[in-house]
């Protein structure tokens, strides 16, 4: 039992050493970069840096294990800061450019430990045999391979580390494979072997490597519960590892993920219930953002917290990071689009605009396009975090956008047409318009079509691209409405009466309060087939069609009164038929089949 307790204390301290950062110890040259000018400098710098880290770990493990304290002392924490700084500096010797940004905080330190585990088990050449900067000037390509291995040191020719010799990105990718091949080899004499002896004496053989201790350590929980309290009661089955993660870590992770999934599910239920109950309430759509917000909390805060507290590493951490980053950025994009819709509705409502007016449509369309733009930027950033270069993603979006544009030319033309209508505002909702050969009252201007209600109460949808490419006549914005009709009187009307009737009609129009005098024309205009035509043209200053009909009716009735008072008759289509008896003057004419017909009635 004593050996188990010692082993647990050792694991706890390993977690403490490689856990969350604290303030660094004072360094005389804190900004001095590591020397990576040649393969020799890089190899030597990496070994010296990790040696310092191992020496510090050994001293801290021994001091804390023998102290009997629940938590490390302040002096131990200052020593730990120096160890932590050495661990961070050791990453500079590796080319981690191909490690996705979202994984660099976890994968990079694992690769450092794996590389050091490999170097502590194989034969290394003397530093004098490793080429220095001068020797590499005569070598091409600028690459040096550690003898009897596939570990390469390569000169970076571009990027932020240009001119530095680093452990190549290919080697960094293959370090887990190399580590598995040498894991059964013993440690060589040195700091790693010394640390291993401390480990062996305290753990009782429960862990096989320092890297194993790092993966098994519950780092974050040390800040809340003393290691001696938390780890002394762990059963043996909880320490069994699957995929480099202990059972107790899997259990803690599963519990945390279930809690997060429950939060997302409850937010969905609450959002739907409130939405159904208040579907017509202003601002009710804000509740629809609860689910993406819950997903952002889940992927952006809860999962990283669980991984930090439980020290989830190795392959499971890679999968978890990819999954939670994907979920988080998709949720942010979802939130951006959803929020743009809600904000557009709120702005339109705050301005007291008609819900389907062009101004409100323009506001909504503008906010939605802004939301889509933000969502695309978020997705590009998320792809970059996952290791997909932003330029490649933008190029892919460009090619995909071109393909979509070619496949949906009509839809895009209608969308652009809607934008032009919203920007130029040739009409508004509620106005009476004539579009091409169609006319009616505008009911809605959508993103694809414009819908008008015709006089026979039919709803007509006209593609927006057709609207912008045809003549649009806005009949509702006329300051005056033109009137044109004929007053047709019979041919037996005397000239004096006709002239007096023309003058009376002109005076009637001029005296009307809504008629425009400057555009009034009343003239005897035509000898029609069955009438004498008086042409009447004028404009009425009215705002709507109903008023126009009312005033036109009043004028027509008054004209009827004038015609009746003057004893003039209104004409209507007539025919005069003259019949002449020509039967006696016509000879007999031969009929069909030789039959002679007497036009006078005899055959």
C-alpha positions as CSV (number, residue, x, y, z in Angstrom):
1,X,0.0,0.0,0.0
2,X,2.9,2.3,0.8
3,X,4.3,1.7,-2.7
4,X,1.0,2.5,-4.3
5,X,0.7,5.7,-2.4
6,X,4.3,6.7,-3.4
7,X,3.5,5.9,-7.1
8,X,0.4,8.1,-7.0
9,X,2.3,10.9,-5.4
10,X,4.9,10.6,-8.2
11,X,2.2,10.8,-10.9
12,X,0.6,13.8,-9.2
13,X,3.9,15.7,-9.2
14,X,4.6,14.8,-12.8
15,X,1.2,16.5,-13.6
16,X,2.2,19.5,-11.5
17,X,5.5,19.9,-13.4
18,X,3.9,19.8,-16.8
19,X,0.5,21.3,-16.0
20,X,-0.8,24.8,-16.4
21,X,1.7,27.7,-16.5
22,X,2.9,29.9,-13.7
23,X,5.1,32.9,-13.6
24,X,8.5,32.2,-15.0
25,X,11.6,32.5,-12.9
26,X,13.8,35.6,-13.5
27,X,16.2,35.0,-16.4
28,X,19.2,37.3,-17.1
29,X,18.4,37.1,-20.9
30,X,14.7,36.2,-21.1
31,X,14.5,37.2,-24.8
32,X,17.5,35.2,-26.0
33,X,16.4,32.7,-28.6
34,X,17.9,29.2,-28.7
35,X,20.9,28.5,-30.9
36,X,19.7,26.7,-34.1
37,X,22.4,27.8,-36.5
38,X,23.5,24.3,-37.3
39,X,22.6,20.6,-36.7
40,X,25.2,20.6,-33.9
41,X,23.8,23.7,-32.2
42,X,20.2,22.4,-32.5
43,X,21.0,18.9,-31.1
44,X,23.2,20.3,-28.3
45,X,20.6,23.0,-27.4
46,X,17.8,20.5,-27.3
47,X,19.7,18.0,-25.1
48,X,20.9,20.7,-22.7
49,X,17.4,22.3,-22.4
50,X,15.7,19.0,-21.7
51,X,18.5,18.0,-19.4
52,X,17.8,21.1,-17.3
53,X,14.1,20.2,-17.3
54,X,14.8,16.6,-16.2
55,X,17.2,17.7,-13.4
56,X,14.6,20.2,-12.2
57,X,11.9,17.5,-12.3
58,X,14.0,15.0,-10.4
59,X,14.8,17.5,-7.6
60,X,11.1,18.6,-7.3
61,X,9.8,15.0,-7.3
62,X,12.3,14.0,-4.5
63,X,11.6,17.2,-2.5
64,X,7.9,17.0,-2.7
65,X,7.7,13.3,-2.1
66,X,9.8,13.6,1.1
67,X,8.0,16.7,2.4
68,X,4.7,15.2,3.4
69,X,2.9,18.5,2.5
70,X,-0.4,18.5,0.7
71,X,0.6,21.2,-1.8
72,X,4.0,22.3,-3.2
73,X,5.7,25.1,-1.4
74,X,6.4,28.6,-2.9
75,X,10.1,27.6,-3.3
76,X,9.1,24.5,-5.2
77,X,6.8,26.6,-7.4
78,X,9.7,28.9,-8.3
79,X,11.7,25.9,-9.3
80,X,8.8,24.6,-11.2
81,X,8.6,27.9,-13.2
82,X,12.2,27.3,-14.4
83,X,11.3,23.7,-15.4
84,X,8.3,25.0,-17.3
85,X,10.3,27.6,-19.1
86,X,12.8,24.9,-20.2
87,X,9.9,22.8,-21.5
88,X,8.6,25.7,-23.5
89,X,12.0,26.5,-24.9
90,X,12.6,22.9,-26.0
91,X,9.7,23.2,-28.5
92,X,11.7,25.8,-30.4
93,X,14.1,23.1,-31.7
94,X,11.3,21.3,-33.5
95,X,9.6,22.3,-36.7
96,X,5.9,22.1,-35.6
97,X,4.6,24.1,-38.6
98,X,2.6,21.2,-39.8
99,X,0.9,20.7,-36.4
100,X,-2.5,22.4,-36.6
101,X,-2.6,25.5,-34.4
102,X,-5.4,24.0,-32.3
103,X,-3.1,21.2,-31.3
104,X,0.2,23.0,-30.7
105,X,-0.4,23.4,-27.0
106,X,-0.7,19.7,-26.5
107,X,1.0,17.9,-29.4
108,X,4.2,20.0,-29.3
109,X,5.2,19.1,-25.7
110,X,4.3,15.5,-26.4
111,X,6.7,15.4,-29.4
112,X,9.4,17.0,-27.2
113,X,9.0,14.2,-24.6
114,X,8.9,11.5,-27.3
115,X,12.0,12.8,-29.0
116,X,13.9,13.0,-25.7
117,X,12.8,9.5,-24.8
118,X,14.2,8.3,-28.2
119,X,17.5,10.1,-27.7
120,X,17.8,8.6,-24.2
121,X,17.7,5.1,-25.6
122,X,19.8,5.2,-28.7
123,X,23.5,5.8,-29.3
124,X,24.3,9.4,-30.3
125,X,27.4,10.6,-32.1
126,X,29.9,12.8,-30.4
127,X,29.0,16.5,-30.8
128,X,32.3,17.0,-32.6
129,X,31.1,14.6,-35.3
130,X,27.9,16.6,-35.8
131,X,28.3,19.2,-38.5
132,X,28.4,22.8,-37.4
133,X,27.5,25.9,-39.3
134,X,30.7,26.1,-41.2
135,X,30.5,22.4,-42.2
136,X,27.0,22.8,-43.5
137,X,28.0,25.7,-45.9
138,X,29.5,23.0,-48.1
139,X,26.6,20.6,-47.9
140,X,23.7,20.4,-50.3
141,X,20.9,19.9,-49.6
142,X,20.9,21.6,-46.2
143,X,19.9,18.4,-44.3
144,X,21.6,16.2,-41.7
145,X,20.3,12.9,-40.5
146,X,21.1,11.4,-37.1
147,X,23.2,8.3,-37.8
148,X,21.3,5.0,-37.8
149,X,17.9,6.8,-37.6
150,X,15.4,8.7,-39.7
151,X,15.6,11.8,-37.6
152,X,16.5,14.7,-39.8
153,X,17.7,18.2,-39.0
154,X,16.7,20.5,-41.9
155,X,17.4,24.2,-42.7
156,X,14.3,26.2,-42.9
157,X,14.5,28.4,-46.0
158,X,11.4,30.5,-45.5
159,X,8.9,31.5,-42.9
160,X,9.4,32.9,-39.4
161,X,12.2,30.4,-38.7
162,X,14.1,30.9,-41.9
163,X,17.9,30.2,-41.5
164,X,17.4,27.8,-38.6
165,X,18.1,24.1,-38.4
166,X,15.2,22.3,-36.8
167,X,14.0,18.7,-36.4
168,X,12.1,18.4,-39.7
169,X,8.4,18.4,-39.9
170,X,8.4,14.9,-41.3
171,X,10.4,13.7,-38.3
172,X,8.0,15.4,-35.9
173,X,5.1,13.7,-37.6
174,X,6.8,10.3,-37.2
175,X,8.0,10.7,-33.6
176,X,5.2,8.6,-32.1
177,X,6.2,5.7,-34.5
178,X,9.9,6.0,-33.6
179,X,9.0,6.1,-29.9
180,X,7.0,2.9,-30.1
181,X,10.0,1.2,-31.7
182,X,12.5,2.1,-28.9
183,X,10.2,2.0,-25.9
184,X,11.5,-1.3,-24.7
185,X,15.2,-0.2,-24.8
186,X,16.7,0.8,-21.4
187,X,17.6,4.4,-20.6
188,X,21.2,5.4,-21.1
189,X,23.1,7.0,-18.1
190,X,22.2,10.6,-17.7
191,X,19.4,12.9,-16.4
192,X,16.6,10.6,-17.8
193,X,18.1,7.6,-16.1
194,X,18.4,9.5,-12.8
195,X,14.8,10.6,-13.1
196,X,13.8,7.1,-13.9
197,X,15.5,5.8,-10.7
198,X,13.4,8.2,-8.7
199,X,10.3,7.1,-10.5
200,X,11.3,3.4,-10.0
201,X,11.7,3.9,-6.3
202,X,8.4,5.8,-5.8
203,X,6.0,4.2,-8.3
204,X,6.9,0.5,-7.7
205,X,7.0,-0.1,-11.5
206,X,3.5,1.2,-12.1
207,X,4.6,3.4,-15.0
208,X,7.1,2.5,-17.8
209,X,8.3,5.9,-19.0
210,X,8.4,9.5,-18.2
211,X,6.1,10.1,-21.1
212,X,3.7,7.6,-19.7
213,X,3.7,9.5,-16.4
214,X,2.9,12.8,-18.2
215,X,-0.1,11.3,-20.0
216,X,-1.5,9.7,-16.9
217,X,-1.2,12.7,-14.6
218,X,-4.4,14.5,-13.7
219,X,-2.9,17.9,-14.0
220,X,-5.9,20.3,-13.5
221,X,-7.4,18.6,-10.5
222,X,-4.2,19.3,-8.5
223,X,-5.2,22.9,-8.2
224,X,-8.4,22.0,-6.3
225,X,-7.8,18.8,-4.4
226,X,-4.4,17.9,-2.9
227,X,-2.7,15.1,-4.9
228,X,-2.3,13.0,-1.7
229,X,-6.0,13.1,-1.0
230,X,-7.2,12.6,-4.6
231,X,-4.9,9.9,-5.8
232,X,-4.4,7.8,-2.7
233,X,-7.8,6.1,-3.1
234,X,-7.7,5.4,-6.8
235,X,-8.3,1.6,-7.5
236,X,-6.0,-0.3,-9.8
237,X,-8.6,-0.7,-12.5
238,X,-8.9,3.1,-12.7
239,X,-5.3,3.4,-13.7
240,X,-5.5,1.0,-16.6
241,X,-4.9,2.9,-19.9
242,X,-6.7,2.6,-23.2
243,X,-5.3,4.5,-26.2
244,X,-2.9,6.2,-23.8
245,X,-5.7,7.5,-21.6
246,X,-6.4,6.0,-18.1
247,X,-9.8,4.6,-17.3
248,X,-10.5,7.3,-14.7
249,X,-9.7,10.0,-17.3
250,X,-12.1,8.3,-19.8
251,X,-14.8,8.3,-17.1
252,X,-14.3,11.9,-16.2
253,X,-14.3,12.9,-19.8
254,X,-17.4,11.0,-20.5
255,X,-19.2,12.5,-17.6
256,X,-18.2,16.0,-18.6
257,X,-19.3,15.4,-22.2
258,X,-22.7,14.1,-21.0
259,X,-23.1,17.3,-18.9
260,X,-22.3,19.4,-22.0
261,X,-24.7,17.4,-24.2
262,X,-27.4,17.9,-21.6
263,X,-26.9,21.6,-21.6
264,X,-27.2,21.8,-25.3
265,X,-30.3,19.6,-25.3
266,X,-32.0,21.7,-22.6
267,X,-31.2,24.9,-24.4
268,X,-32.8,23.4,-27.5
269,X,-35.9,22.3,-25.6
270,X,-36.3,25.7,-23.9
271,X,-35.7,27.6,-27.1
272,X,-38.4,25.5,-29.0
273,X,-40.9,25.7,-26.2
274,X,-40.6,29.4,-25.8
275,X,-40.6,29.9,-29.6
276,X,-43.8,28.0,-30.1
277,X,-45.5,29.8,-27.3
278,X,-44.4,33.3,-28.4
279,X,-44.2,32.8,-32.1
280,X,-45.8,36.1,-32.9
281,X,-44.2,38.1,-30.0
282,X,-41.7,40.8,-31.1
283,X,-38.1,39.7,-30.5
284,X,-39.0,36.1,-30.0
285,X,-36.4,35.0,-32.5
286,X,-33.6,35.9,-30.1
287,X,-34.4,32.7,-28.3
288,X,-33.3,30.7,-31.4
289,X,-29.7,31.7,-30.6
290,X,-29.7,29.6,-27.5
291,X,-28.5,26.5,-29.2
292,X,-25.5,27.9,-31.0
293,X,-24.5,29.8,-27.8
294,X,-24.7,26.5,-25.9
295,X,-22.6,24.8,-28.5
296,X,-20.0,27.6,-28.3
297,X,-19.9,27.1,-24.5
298,X,-19.5,23.4,-25.0
299,X,-16.8,23.5,-27.7
300,X,-15.0,26.6,-26.6
301,X,-14.9,26.3,-22.8
302,X,-16.2,23.0,-21.4
303,X,-14.2,20.6,-23.5
304,X,-10.9,22.5,-23.2
305,X,-11.5,22.7,-19.5
306,X,-12.1,18.9,-19.3
307,X,-8.9,18.2,-21.3
308,X,-6.9,20.5,-19.2
309,X,-8.2,19.2,-15.9
310,X,-8.0,15.5,-16.8
311,X,-4.8,15.9,-18.9
312,X,-6.2,14.1,-22.0
313,X,-3.4,13.6,-24.4
314,X,-2.1,11.5,-27.3
315,X,-4.4,10.4,-30.1
316,X,-7.7,10.9,-28.2
317,X,-6.8,14.5,-27.6
318,X,-6.1,15.0,-31.3
319,X,-9.6,13.7,-32.2
320,X,-11.3,15.7,-29.4
321,X,-9.6,18.9,-30.5
322,X,-10.6,18.4,-34.1
323,X,-14.2,17.6,-33.1
324,X,-14.6,20.4,-30.6
325,X,-12.9,23.0,-32.9
326,X,-15.2,22.0,-35.8
327,X,-18.3,22.2,-33.5
328,X,-17.3,25.6,-32.1
329,X,-16.5,27.3,-35.3
330,X,-19.7,25.9,-37.0
331,X,-21.7,27.2,-34.0
332,X,-20.1,30.6,-34.3
333,X,-21.0,30.7,-38.0
334,X,-24.5,29.6,-37.1
335,X,-24.7,32.3,-34.4
336,X,-23.4,35.0,-36.8
337,X,-26.1,34.1,-39.4
338,X,-28.9,33.8,-36.8
339,X,-27.9,37.0,-35.1
340,X,-27.8,38.9,-38.4
341,X,-31.4,37.9,-39.0
342,X,-32.5,38.9,-35.6
343,X,-30.6,42.2,-35.7
344,X,-32.1,43.0,-39.1
345,X,-35.6,42.4,-37.8
346,X,-34.9,44.5,-34.7
347,X,-33.5,47.4,-36.7
348,X,-36.5,47.3,-39.1
349,X,-38.9,47.2,-36.1
350,X,-37.1,50.0,-34.3
351,X,-37.5,52.3,-37.3
352,X,-41.2,51.6,-37.5
353,X,-41.0,50.4,-41.0
354,X,-43.6,48.4,-42.8
355,X,-42.7,44.8,-42.3
356,X,-42.5,44.1,-46.0
357,X,-41.4,47.5,-47.3
358,X,-38.3,48.0,-49.4
359,X,-36.5,49.8,-46.6
360,X,-37.1,46.9,-44.2
361,X,-36.1,44.4,-46.9
362,X,-32.9,46.3,-47.6
363,X,-32.0,46.4,-43.9
364,X,-32.7,42.6,-43.5
365,X,-30.8,41.8,-46.7
366,X,-27.8,43.9,-45.6
367,X,-27.6,42.4,-42.2
368,X,-28.0,38.8,-43.6
369,X,-25.2,39.4,-46.1
370,X,-23.1,40.8,-43.3
371,X,-23.9,37.7,-41.2
372,X,-23.0,35.4,-44.1
373,X,-19.7,37.3,-44.6
374,X,-18.8,36.9,-40.9
375,X,-19.8,33.2,-41.0
376,X,-17.5,32.6,-44.0
377,X,-14.6,34.4,-42.3
378,X,-15.2,32.3,-39.2
379,X,-15.2,29.1,-41.2
380,X,-12.0,30.1,-43.0
381,X,-10.4,30.9,-39.6
382,X,-11.6,27.5,-38.3
383,X,-10.2,25.7,-41.2
384,X,-6.9,27.4,-40.7
385,X,-7.0,26.3,-37.0
386,X,-7.6,22.7,-38.2
387,X,-4.6,22.9,-40.5
388,X,-6.2,23.8,-43.8
389,X,-4.4,26.9,-45.2
390,X,-6.6,30.0,-45.5
391,X,-5.5,30.6,-49.0
392,X,-6.4,27.1,-50.1
393,X,-9.8,27.4,-48.4
394,X,-10.5,30.8,-50.2
395,X,-9.4,29.3,-53.5
396,X,-11.7,26.3,-52.9
397,X,-14.6,28.7,-52.0
398,X,-13.8,30.6,-55.2
399,X,-13.9,27.5,-57.4
400,X,-17.0,26.3,-55.6
401,X,-18.7,29.7,-55.8
402,X,-18.0,29.8,-59.6
403,X,-19.5,26.3,-60.0
404,X,-22.6,27.4,-58.0
405,X,-22.8,30.6,-59.9
406,X,-22.8,28.8,-63.2
407,X,-25.4,26.3,-62.0
408,X,-27.7,29.0,-60.5
409,X,-27.4,31.9,-62.9
410,X,-31.1,32.6,-62.9
411,X,-31.3,32.6,-59.1
412,X,-28.3,34.8,-58.7
413,X,-29.7,37.2,-61.4
414,X,-32.9,37.4,-59.4
415,X,-31.0,38.0,-56.2
416,X,-29.0,40.8,-57.8
417,X,-32.2,42.2,-59.2
418,X,-33.7,42.3,-55.7
419,X,-30.7,44.2,-54.5
420,X,-31.1,46.7,-57.3
421,X,-34.8,47.1,-56.6
422,X,-34.0,47.6,-52.9
423,X,-31.3,50.1,-53.7
424,X,-33.1,52.2,-56.4
425,X,-36.6,51.9,-54.9
426,X,-38.6,52.3,-58.1
427,X,-41.7,51.4,-56.0
428,X,-42.8,50.5,-52.5
429,X,-45.1,48.0,-51.0
430,X,-48.7,49.1,-51.4
431,X,-48.1,51.2,-54.5
432,X,-49.9,50.6,-57.8
433,X,-47.5,49.8,-60.6
434,X,-47.4,48.6,-64.2
435,X,-44.5,46.2,-64.9
436,X,-44.4,45.3,-68.6
437,X,-47.9,44.2,-69.5
438,X,-48.9,43.4,-65.9
439,X,-50.2,45.9,-63.3
440,X,-51.4,45.7,-59.8
441,X,-50.7,46.7,-56.2
442,X,-47.2,45.7,-54.9
443,X,-47.6,43.3,-51.9
444,X,-44.1,42.0,-51.4
445,X,-40.5,42.5,-52.7
446,X,-38.6,39.3,-51.9
447,X,-35.1,38.1,-52.6
448,X,-36.1,36.3,-55.8
449,X,-39.5,37.7,-56.9
450,X,-41.7,40.8,-56.7
451,X,-45.4,39.9,-56.0
452,X,-48.2,42.2,-57.1
453,X,-52.0,41.8,-56.6
454,X,-53.8,42.4,-59.9
455,X,-57.2,44.1,-60.3
456,X,-58.9,40.7,-60.6
457,X,-57.3,39.8,-57.1
458,X,-54.8,37.4,-58.6
459,X,-51.3,37.3,-57.0
460,X,-48.7,37.6,-59.7
461,X,-45.0,36.8,-59.0
462,X,-42.5,38.5,-61.3
463,X,-38.8,37.4,-61.2
464,X,-36.7,40.3,-60.0
465,X,-34.4,40.1,-62.9
466,X,-37.4,40.6,-65.2
467,X,-38.4,43.7,-63.2
468,X,-35.1,45.4,-63.6
469,X,-34.9,44.6,-67.3
470,X,-38.3,45.9,-68.3
471,X,-40.2,49.2,-68.1
472,X,-41.7,49.9,-64.6
473,X,-44.4,52.5,-64.4
474,X,-45.2,53.5,-60.8
475,X,-48.8,54.8,-61.1
476,X,-49.1,55.6,-57.4
477,X,-46.5,58.4,-57.5
478,X,-48.3,60.5,-60.1
479,X,-49.1,64.0,-58.9
480,X,-52.1,64.1,-61.3
481,X,-53.9,61.4,-63.3
482,X,-54.6,61.9,-66.9
483,X,-58.2,61.6,-68.1
484,X,-59.1,61.1,-71.8
485,X,-62.5,60.3,-73.2
486,X,-64.8,61.2,-76.1
487,X,-68.2,62.8,-76.0
488,X,-70.0,61.6,-79.1
489,X,-73.1,63.4,-80.4
490,X,-75.3,62.7,-83.3
491,X,-74.7,64.1,-86.8
492,X,-77.9,66.1,-86.7
493,X,-76.4,68.4,-84.0
494,X,-76.3,72.0,-85.3
495,X,-72.9,73.7,-85.4
496,X,-73.9,76.4,-82.9
497,X,-75.0,73.8,-80.3
498,X,-71.8,71.8,-80.9
499,X,-69.6,74.8,-80.3
500,X,-71.6,75.8,-77.2
501,X,-71.4,72.3,-75.8
502,X,-67.6,72.2,-76.3
503,X,-67.2,75.5,-74.5
504,X,-69.5,74.4,-71.6
505,X,-67.6,71.2,-71.2
506,X,-64.3,73.1,-71.2
507,X,-65.7,75.5,-68.6
508,X,-66.9,72.6,-66.5
509,X,-63.4,71.1,-66.4
510,X,-61.7,74.4,-65.7
511,X,-64.0,75.1,-62.8
512,X,-63.4,71.7,-61.2
513,X,-61.2,72.1,-58.0
514,X,-59.1,69.0,-58.7
515,X,-58.5,69.6,-62.4
516,X,-55.3,71.1,-63.8
517,X,-56.2,74.0,-66.1
518,X,-52.9,74.0,-68.0
519,X,-53.5,70.5,-69.3
520,X,-57.2,70.9,-70.1
521,X,-58.1,70.3,-73.8
522,X,-61.7,70.1,-75.0
523,X,-62.0,70.1,-78.8
524,X,-64.3,68.9,-81.6
525,X,-62.0,66.2,-82.8
526,X,-63.4,63.9,-85.4
527,X,-66.1,62.9,-87.8
528,X,-66.6,59.3,-86.7
529,X,-68.6,56.6,-88.4
530,X,-71.8,57.3,-86.5
531,X,-71.0,60.4,-84.4
532,X,-69.4,63.8,-84.0
533,X,-66.5,63.3,-81.5
534,X,-65.6,65.8,-78.9
535,X,-62.2,64.9,-77.4
536,X,-61.8,65.7,-73.6
537,X,-58.3,65.6,-72.0
538,X,-57.3,66.8,-68.6
539,X,-55.5,65.8,-65.4
540,X,-57.0,65.2,-61.9
541,X,-54.9,65.9,-58.9
542,X,-55.8,62.9,-56.8
543,X,-53.7,60.4,-54.8
544,X,-55.5,57.1,-55.3
545,X,-57.5,55.2,-57.8
546,X,-60.7,55.3,-55.8
547,X,-60.7,59.1,-55.7
548,X,-59.9,59.2,-59.4
549,X,-63.0,57.1,-60.2
550,X,-65.2,59.2,-58.0
551,X,-64.2,62.5,-59.5
552,X,-64.3,61.2,-63.1
553,X,-67.8,59.9,-62.5
554,X,-68.9,63.3,-61.2
555,X,-67.6,65.0,-64.3
556,X,-69.1,62.5,-66.7
557,X,-72.5,62.9,-65.0
558,X,-72.3,66.7,-65.2
559,X,-71.5,66.4,-69.0
560,X,-74.6,64.2,-69.4
561,X,-76.6,67.0,-67.8
562,X,-75.1,69.6,-70.1
563,X,-76.0,67.5,-73.1
564,X,-79.5,67.1,-72.0
565,X,-80.0,70.8,-71.1
566,X,-78.8,71.8,-74.6
567,X,-81.1,69.4,-76.4
568,X,-78.2,67.5,-77.9
569,X,-78.4,63.8,-78.4
570,X,-75.6,61.4,-77.5
571,X,-74.8,59.2,-80.5
572,X,-74.6,55.5,-80.5
573,X,-73.5,53.1,-83.3
574,X,-76.2,53.2,-86.1
575,X,-76.5,51.9,-89.7
576,X,-78.8,53.4,-92.5
577,X,-79.8,50.7,-95.0
578,X,-81.1,51.8,-98.5
579,X,-83.0,49.0,-100.4
580,X,-83.5,49.4,-104.2
581,X,-85.8,47.2,-106.3
582,X,-83.8,46.0,-109.3
583,X,-85.6,42.8,-110.0
584,X,-87.4,44.1,-113.1
585,X,-84.2,45.4,-114.7
586,X,-82.2,42.2,-114.5
587,X,-82.3,39.4,-117.1
588,X,-82.7,35.8,-116.3
589,X,-79.5,34.3,-115.1
590,X,-78.4,30.7,-115.6
591,X,-78.3,28.9,-112.3
592,X,-76.4,25.8,-111.2
593,X,-76.7,22.7,-113.3
594,X,-78.1,24.7,-116.2
595,X,-81.2,25.8,-114.3
596,X,-82.4,29.3,-115.4
597,X,-83.6,31.4,-112.5
598,X,-86.0,34.4,-113.0
599,X,-84.9,37.1,-110.6
600,X,-88.4,38.4,-110.6
601,X,-89.5,35.2,-108.9
602,X,-90.1,32.8,-111.9
603,X,-88.0,29.8,-112.7
